[in-house]
Amino acid sequence: MFNKNASNSFIGSVLNMSADIFSQQNVQDSNTGAIIRSWVYLKTIQCKIEPVKMRGASTKSDNKSFSQGSDLNYDEKVQLKMYCFELMSKRWRIENIRTSENRPIFIEIDKINAPDTKFEITASHAILDPFGKVAYYEAVLLRSELQDDSQA
């Protein structure tokens, strides 16, 4: 489907979106000994994003829910498929998904300043061409429950 060695115009027409990859880094606090997780920008990649529709009688059509009982947390499930030329690590996170015109696609519209939505990588695997070579990689992204890094 996607050939990395194809002409730039073909790649630009198929992988016409971009996304930023952030890498997880753990640092130990010298005073408390606690492990502090932070996210550091790694690189920007070309990609193609497709929403995944949830199916089944028990799922709501908008994929939004409130937990029941004493813990009334809001939960929004957004699942995406991402096609790119790189095998994705589960220790990475995807943010800043943009169109070819550099416009944001997934934002937290109900938060102050509508920041970009953060996505976790839940799976990544190679897709092979008919000759047994890697044509591209497919990753499954899930909206991270924790959208605020200061809580992690």
N, C-alpha and C positions, 0 to 999 in steps of 0.2 A: 504494500500500500504506500508507505513512505520510504523513499530511498534517500539516505543521507548524502549520497554522491550525485543526486539529481541536480538539475540547474536551480539556482537560487530563486528564480521566479516561480518554479513549481513548488519548492519548499515553502515559500512565502504565501502561496495561495492555499496550501493544505494546512500547514502549521502556522496559522495566521494570528495566533494569540501568543502572549508571553506571560510568564509567571516567575515570581521570585522564590528561590529556595533558601530556607533558613536552617542552619544546623544546630542541633542541641549541644550545649557545652555545660558540663557540670564542674563547679568550682567549690572547694571546701572553704567555709568561713573560718579564718584563723582564730577568731575569738570564741566562737561557739562550737566549731567542729561540724556544723550543719552543712549539708550539701545544698548548694544553690544552683538551680537550673536557669540557664539563660539561652536566648535564641540569637544567633549571629548570622547576618547575611552571608550567604555562600556565593550565589550567582543567579543570573537571570537566564531562563531557557525559552526556546520557542516550543509551543505546544498547541494542542487542540483539546478543548474541553467539551464534554457532553454531559448533561444532567442524566442521572439514573432515576427512572420512575420506580417508586415502591409499589409492589403489587400485593394483593391478598385482601381478604375480607376484613381483617382486623386492623389494617392501617388506615389512618385518616388521609384524606387527599392532600392536605396542606403540610403534613409531616411536622406539625407543631403540637405540643402537649404540655399539660401541667401535671406534675406528679401529685398523687393523692395522699391523704393523711396529714401528719404534722409537717412533713417536708414538702412545701409547695414551691418547687423549683420549676422554672420554665425550661423546656427542652425543645430545640429545633433541630431536626435531622435533615441534613442536606448531603446527598451522596453524588459524587461526580466520577466520570471516567476521564482520565487524562492520557493523551497519546503524545509521546516525545521520543527523543533519541537517547535517553539516559535511563538506566535502571535506578529506581528510586529507593532510598533507604527509609526504613520506618523511624529512624532517628532524625529525619528531616521533617520540615513543615513547609507547606505551600501557602503563600500569601500573594497579594497584589496581582491577581489574575486580570489581564487587560486584553482589550480587543486590538485589532491591527491599527486602530486609530488612537491607541493608548488611553482608552476609556475604561474605568473600572467596571467589572461585571458583577462581582459578589461583594456587597458591602453590608455592614451592620447598620441598617437604616434607622433603627430605633435607638441607637447610641449617639451620644454627643459627637459631633464632627463626622459621623457615618464612616468609621474606619473600615479598612478591608477585612473581609472574613478570613479567618485562619483555618486551614484544613490539615488534618493528619493524613498520613499515607498509611493505608491499611493493607495494601497488597501491591506488588509490582512484578511483572513478568514480561518475558520477551515474546514477541509475535514473529514467527518465522515466515519467510517467503517460500515459494514453491521449490527453491533450490537448497533449502535448509540453512540459509543465512538469516541473521537477525535483521528484520525489516524495520522494526521500531519497538518501543516498549509501551505497555499499557499499565497504568496505575489506577487504583481505586482510592479516591479521596473521600474523607468524611469530615464534616464540619466539626471542629474541635469544641468540646463542651466548655473549655476554658478559653474565652476570647480575650481575657485580660492577663497579660504576662506577669503583672505584679502579684497575682494570686497563686502562681505556680511555684 
